[in-house]
Amino acid sequence: MLKTRIITALILAPIAIGGIFFLPPMGFALFTGAIITAAAWEWANMSGIESPAGRIAYALVTAALLYGLLNVSFVAVLWLALVWWFVGFLLVRSYPSGSDKWGSVPARAVMGLFVLVPAWVGLNHLRTGGFEFGDSTNNLLLILYVFCVVWVADIGAYFAGRAFGKAKLAPRVSPGKSWAGVWGGLVAVGIFALVVSTLASAGTGETLLLVAASLATGLVSVLGDLLESMLKRFRGIKDSSHLLPGHGGIMDRIDSLTAAIPVFALIITQLGWLITGHW
């Protein structure tokens, strides 16, 4: 399994790096749209759509929605995403007793749209918007930053959870996660934000705001992970798919990012560091 994971990572890493960091804005939109469409194909299964034709249809509907949002206000979609993730928190918190409210196939299918579509919108807002923080104006570094926040939170959570993880975070949803892991991840994110602020020559006020924004992003990334775990547990599956040998599916790799990206994009937009750009 380890060998398979490594080979898959070695193949996918150059593709992901090239698609995210070397494509023009429209190419970036198409590349990320393809990833979200594939993730939608997986979500169709998590929502209970079992037929191949039904899963493909759901993915195509998602792709059509992405296309339809090319000229829609990104910020309006991000506010909707914020509301959705508050609802998602309530759903995860009440599981399994509240599953009767969302357990139907149509309800779970709609949930997938609220998860996937704003993630694509937020990512493209980060790519095309006018950005300035400290002495940095590089949108690609901005995208890398939000990815790193999620990765740093995961790494911090892993080590803190192994060392101190006795109190479980959400045992009915994801038994492996602990409160110690959450706090360890947030500490790691806070330190990372301080380092980045220093490298960007940010002032004290900007630094404090970036730390706060990063902590909020790291916290909501945990919710993204928990929500997907809840859907998979309800569906009775371990992985969202087997598209990525040794890694499960695309959703298994981007679940935290689907929550972190739109929330982070909205926060820094409201802080005035990112303004809506153009294709």
C-alpha positions in Angstrom: 0.0 0.0 0.0 2.8 2.4 0.8 4.5 1.8 -2.5 1.2 2.4 -4.3 0.6 5.7 -2.4 4.1 6.9 -3.3 3.7 6.1 -7.0 0.3 7.8 -7.1 1.7 10.9 -5.4 4.7 11.1 -7.7 2.4 11.0 -10.7 -0.2 13.4 -9.4 2.1 16.0 -7.8 3.5 17.4 -11.1 0.0 17.5 -12.6 -1.4 19.3 -9.6 1.5 21.8 -9.4 1.4 22.5 -13.1 -2.4 22.9 -13.2 -2.5 25.2 -10.1 0.6 27.3 -10.5 1.4 27.5 -14.2 -1.9 27.9 -16.0 -3.5 31.3 -16.9 -6.7 32.2 -15.0 -9.2 30.6 -17.4 -7.0 27.5 -17.7 -6.9 27.4 -13.9 -10.7 27.6 -13.9 -11.0 24.7 -16.3 -8.4 22.6 -14.5 -10.0 23.1 -11.0 -13.4 22.6 -12.6 -12.4 19.2 -13.8 -11.2 18.3 -10.3 -14.5 19.4 -8.8 -16.5 17.6 -11.4 -14.6 14.4 -10.6 -15.3 15.0 -6.9 -19.0 15.5 -7.8 -19.0 12.0 -9.4 -17.7 10.7 -6.1 -20.2 12.7 -4.1 -23.0 11.2 -6.1 -22.1 7.8 -4.7 -21.9 9.2 -1.2 -25.4 10.7 -1.7 -26.8 7.3 -2.6 -26.9 7.6 -6.4 -25.6 4.1 -7.4 -26.2 3.9 -11.1 -23.2 4.9 -13.3 -25.5 7.1 -15.5 -26.9 8.9 -12.4 -23.4 9.6 -11.1 -22.3 11.0 -14.4 -25.4 13.1 -14.7 -24.8 14.6 -11.2 -21.2 15.4 -12.2 -22.4 17.1 -15.4 -25.0 19.1 -13.5 -22.2 20.3 -11.2 -20.0 21.2 -14.1 -22.9 23.2 -15.7 -23.3 25.1 -12.4 -19.6 26.0 -12.4 -19.9 27.3 -15.9 -23.0 29.3 -15.0 -21.1 31.0 -12.1 -18.3 32.3 -14.3 -20.0 35.8 -14.4 -21.7 35.7 -11.0 -20.5 37.6 -8.0 -18.0 35.4 -6.2 -18.5 37.1 -2.9 -22.2 36.4 -2.8 -21.4 32.7 -3.3 -18.9 32.8 -0.5 -21.4 34.3 1.9 -23.7 31.4 1.0 -20.9 29.0 1.7 -20.4 30.5 5.2 -24.1 30.0 6.0 -23.8 26.4 4.7 -20.8 25.5 6.8 -22.7 26.8 9.9 -25.5 24.4 8.9 -22.9 21.7 8.3 -21.6 22.2 11.9 -25.1 21.6 13.2 -25.5 18.5 11.1 -22.3 17.0 12.3 -23.0 17.9 15.9 -26.4 16.2 15.9 -25.3 13.0 14.0 -26.7 10.3 14.0 -29.9 11.5 15.6 -30.4 14.3 13.0 -29.8 12.2 9.9 -33.5 11.8 9.2 -33.5 15.4 8.2 -30.9 15.0 5.5 -30.6 11.3 4.8 -32.6 11.2 1.6 -30.7 10.9 -1.7 -31.9 14.4 -3.0 -30.9 16.1 0.3 -27.4 14.6 0.2 -27.1 15.4 -3.4 -27.9 19.1 -2.7 -25.4 19.0 0.2 -22.7 18.1 -2.3 -23.4 21.2 -4.4 -23.1 23.4 -1.3 -19.7 21.8 -0.5 -18.1 21.6 -4.0 -19.4 24.7 -5.9 -18.3 27.3 -3.4 -14.9 25.6 -3.1 -14.3 26.2 -6.8 -15.6 29.7 -6.6 -13.4 30.6 -3.7 -10.3 29.1 -5.4 -10.9 31.1 -8.5 -11.5 34.2 -6.5 -8.1 33.7 -4.9 -6.6 33.2 -8.4 -8.1 36.2 -10.2 -8.6 38.8 -7.4 -6.4 41.8 -6.7 -4.3 40.7 -3.7 -2.1 42.7 -1.3 -0.8 41.7 2.1 2.4 43.2 3.5 4.7 43.4 0.5 3.2 40.4 -1.2 0.8 40.6 -4.2 1.3 37.1 -5.6 -2.0 35.3 -6.0 -0.3 32.0 -6.4 1.4 32.3 -3.1 -2.0 33.1 -1.6 -3.4 29.9 -2.9 -0.4 28.0 -1.6 -0.9 29.6 1.7 -4.4 28.4 2.2 -3.3 24.9 1.2 -0.5 25.1 3.7 -2.8 26.2 6.5 -4.8 23.0 6.0 -1.7 20.8 5.7 -0.1 22.4 8.8 -3.4 21.9 10.7 -3.4 18.2 9.7 0.2 17.7 10.7 -0.2 19.5 14.1 -3.4 17.5 14.8 -1.7 14.3 14.0 1.2 14.7 16.4 -0.8 16.4 19.2 -3.5 13.7 18.8 -1.0 10.9 19.2 0.6 12.5 22.2 -2.5 13.8 24.1 -5.6 12.6 22.2 -7.8 11.1 24.9 -10.9 13.3 24.7 -12.6 12.5 21.4 -13.8 15.3 19.1 -16.7 13.6 17.4 -16.6 9.8 18.1 -19.9 9.1 16.3 -18.5 10.6 13.1 -14.7 10.2 13.2 -13.5 8.2 16.2 -9.8 9.0 15.4 -10.1 12.7 15.9 -9.5 14.3 19.3 -9.8 17.7 20.9 -6.0 17.6 21.5 -5.6 17.2 17.8 -7.7 20.3 17.1 -5.8 22.4 19.5 -2.4 21.1 18.3 -3.4 21.9 14.8 -4.5 25.4 15.6 -1.2 26.1 17.5 0.7 25.0 14.5 -1.4 27.2 12.2 -0.9 30.2 14.4 2.9 29.7 14.4 2.8 29.3 10.6 0.8 32.5 10.2 3.3 34.4 12.3 6.2 33.1 10.2 4.5 34.0 6.9 3.6 37.5 8.2 7.2 38.1 9.1 8.3 37.0 5.6 5.8 39.3 4.0 6.9 42.2 6.1 3.4 42.7 7.5 2.6 45.2 10.2 1.4 44.2 13.7 -2.2 44.8 12.8 -2.1 42.7 9.6 -0.2 40.0 11.4 -2.8 39.7 14.1 -5.6 39.6 11.6 -3.8 37.0 9.5 -3.4 34.8 12.6 -7.1 35.1 13.4 -8.1 34.4 9.8 -5.8 31.4 9.6 -7.1 30.0 12.9 -10.7 30.3 11.6 -9.7 28.6 8.4 -7.9 25.8 10.2 -10.9 25.3 12.5 -13.4 25.1 9.6 -11.1 22.7 7.7 -11.8 20.2 10.5 -15.5 20.6 9.8 -14.9 19.8 6.1 -13.2 16.6 7.1 -15.9 15.7 9.6 -18.8 16.3 7.2 -17.4 14.0 4.5 -16.7 11.4 7.2 -20.3 11.7 8.3 -21.6 11.2 4.8 -19.3 8.2 4.2 -20.3 6.6 7.6 -24.0 7.1 6.8 -23.5 5.6 3.3 -21.4 2.7 4.8 -18.3 3.3 2.7 -14.6 3.8 3.7 -13.4 5.9 0.7 -15.2 8.3 -1.6 -13.9 6.2 -4.5 -10.8 4.4 -5.7 -9.7 7.0 -8.3 -6.4 7.6 -6.6 -4.8 4.2 -5.9 -3.5 4.1 -2.3 -5.2 7.4 -1.5 -8.9 6.6 -1.9 -10.8 9.3 -3.8 -10.5 13.0 -4.7 -12.9 13.9 -1.9 -10.7 12.1 0.6 -7.9 14.5 -0.3 -9.8 17.7 -0.6 -12.5 17.4 2.1 -10.8 19.9 4.4 -10.0 22.3 1.6 -13.7 22.4 0.5 -14.5 24.2 3.7 -11.2 26.1 4.2 -11.0 27.7 0.8 -14.3 29.6 0.6 -14.2 30.7 4.2 -10.6 32.0 3.9 -11.4 33.7 0.6 -14.4 35.5 2.2 -12.4 36.6 5.3 -9.5 38.1 3.4 -12.0 39.8 1.1 -13.7 41.4 4.0 -10.4 42.5 5.4 -9.6 44.3 2.1 -6.7 42.1 1.1 -8.4 40.6 -1.8 -10.7 42.4 -4.3 -12.7 40.8 -7.1 -10.7 40.4 -10.3 -11.5 39.6 -13.9 -10.8 36.6 -16.2 
